[in-house]
């Protein structure tokens, strides 16, 4: 019989965190932004069938980066939790806060239980309010913590670089087309500092739109509607010079971003 | 019962187990006491007094289907409610109208709506119209024990079939037996009168407006001959609930729209109490 090596709890946790982070970093990033009429989810996804974003309940949407089978299980668990709660009480009693809490407990328990492998997922749970002040965005990293986000959030491989890019440029009350354009710009950034083109067919876009007359506010934006929104930006750049100016002045700060942007890259190694 | 999040507060294993896309299946595993079909009644003498919903009518036209219901609920010889709503959207492309024990029927509709929505969210695609009709069949069947004691629920299901591009109507019996109707159908205590009215007025090439008028005419005839069916209540401004489903989805007519149809029919009936006359030969 061999005696197991002693591994300090700190080391064990650090190893597990490292394992989960690496798994998440392999997936493509996605971003969630607030805009004037709600919340928009944008990500690069070559698949039309396997979604990164989905509807949980009337006002609640779900986004996930990382390992598909793990976040899919969590998504279905969330739908079941929300539907059961809404059936037991009332549709208004299903909240993103409650759901985020259950997800955090689930991820946290799995992360710290030695018998289970940590989930390689990072989730975003968002709820659209009746006014912009009521919007809620929660980011749930692999270890069971909850981060209450405002304005914009990015998860997945290149998340830190993308979030700092978004933090500088995102403002409240953007139109959907503006927010979408910003999101695509953010996602196009490569870890090294370069940029690449993401064609519309590879984009997965969904919104929680508070102006929708239906009870269910979640809607996927696909096909012609998506290209129209992306084109609206291109046409819109001439009349609205202000945002394009900001982009140019920010291009210098973007380079300094890359200085901080190397930090996540180095931890990956 | 809420999500069973005892001890650590994490989602129980049952929530994270892949497999069924049905909310009813999940409910029967997780909290079976909440499923309507799992309740049993003690043996009773005679019928139970509970509010009953009455007449529902549906008619299809090229491009869609209309579903409408009167507003009365009765308990024995008493009017239990004057403004009950008995026609509900089931999802974007279908609707369900209910006759029978109102309390059980409303609960059944709530669960049916959730069943369709749950499937759609989990699978990322809608059930076929046949699939929806079959789910409703299962739900009615699970209520059979109650139906035997006088608490029956008999719905009418109508929807727009996106694949076949036409409106379709399904009627049910208390045992969950399902049959597809061509043209028009009705259920509830006034259904015989309503069906006969539609039999004489229905044509296959009705426009949407004509189909809307047809179902309100049929409800008027049902109210004329059946004491449990309510006619248009001009004094209280209570008019039938009229819904239409086309390729654009479900739409419920506004109060004013449905009042206008009911009032124009009422106007004509002041001169011709029995309504429009069909040709003799």
Interface residues (C-beta under 8 A of the other chain):
Chain A: X49 X51 X54 X55 X56 X72 X73 X74 X76 X77 X79 X80 X81 X83 X84 X85 X86 X87 X88 X101 X102 X103 X105 X106 X108 X109 X110 X216
Chain B: X1 X2 X3 X5 X8 X9 X10 X11 X15 X16 X18 X23 X26 X27 X30 X31 X34 X110 X111 X114 X117 X118 X121 X122 X124
